[in-house]
């Protein structure tokens, strides 16, 4: 693995297009993946291959298919760009051996990526990624096999299919779509030029509910945003659409539609931790369901309190669905969530789905007949108010190495006047603070960033605490 440009991070391998993310390297990664699937699954089981709306995604996907087919792996290839959860659903529907998705999700436009999915449609866990990485050196030495797509199709090794229809029907079994169509909601939908375009509009149109979809056309440059991540700084156009349409909510999905961003009727961003609390409350209180909750260390402590109130266990993991997905499967969890706005649900997939998350938020609003601010007050009445923010700091490799070393030894007794009651190094370094607050330092697994997070009980504590933690790192 020494010298290989292909290194798997939080969710697959991501790199800058034409720098490290080249056709040659994609084929190397596909060769190692083909070898893994041959050894891990029955050779006759199909692999689903899909792609997003980024630059040359369909061509990179074709390169993957040519390598899989040359290795005798049968492929079901999406005939259009599709969200990662839609591809995951089709892995299960087809009883496939797994999947590959060409996407870099929320990364800036220069990036593309290679995600591996298991037969259960979950993100490949670390042990699977390690096995694939171990097979890469052999492929780098020139052992990549290729079969032209036309030849592979003629031989029956590759079949194209429309991934949308069965997925949409399945969502109709999870949510009373007709109720939502007749709820009379006015909703802005922003797929951020990504693969989620058209899904919510198609599901919700045809009744009294009005869907205003913006930024739905494919544009790999992702204009007007830093990156296709549904967070406040990228949603100015969404906010303007809410005001112009007098909408009651906005739902934004990231580049591959596995994450959700929510805005209320005032154009204010509902942070991802509060969205997790709303979704958990919806399932436990409004739907009356019960089951474990799985959360990453970077997300809200509100679900701990909800777990206590409704008598369900809460499990914590490291960041990424490569940890959350397997834990969800192991515990038959009702919901799993992470700070980035990715949520998964029992009865669907052990993987994030921004489209279904959005439907559940709308169903909560329709069933309760309340706005998002009113619903948050309902939740806060049970768990108390919580306030969150995060800062991202770009790092050089040398700075990253310094911070990595620092996190193994840093143990302050107080931060911004708050007593530190404990330390957690499950993923990064989390400080447990008096009064139920917490702060966390973590190096990103997908970008050259240090992230600092905090969740507190008083809104005015957020920024001083973030700054105090940053000062601890010397960044």
Buried (B, 14 or more C-beta within 10 A) or exposed (E): EEEBBBBBBBBBBBBBBEEBBBEEBBBBBBBBBBBBBBEBBEEEBBBBBBBBBBBBBBEBBBBBBBBBBBBEBBBBBBEBBBBBBBBBBBBBBBEBBBBBBBBBBBBBBBBBBBBBBBBBBBBBBBEBBEBBBEBBBBBBEEEBBBBEBEBBBEEEBBEEBEBBEBBBEBBEEBBBBEBBBBBEBBBBBBBBBBBBBEBBBEBBEEBEBBBBBBBBEBBBEBEEBEBBBBBBEBBEBBBEBBEEBEBBBBBBBBBBBBBBBBBBBEBBBBBBBBBBBBBBBBBBBBBEBEBBBBBBBBBBBBBBBBBEEBEBEBBBBBBBBBBBBBBBBEBEBBBBBBBBBBBBBBEBBBBBBBBBBBBBBBBBBBBBEBBBEEBBEBBBEBBEBBBBBBBEBEBEEEBBEBBEEBBEEBEEEEBBEBEBEEEBEBBBBBBBBEEBBBBBBBBBBBBEBBBBBBBBBEEEBBEBBBEBBBEBBEB
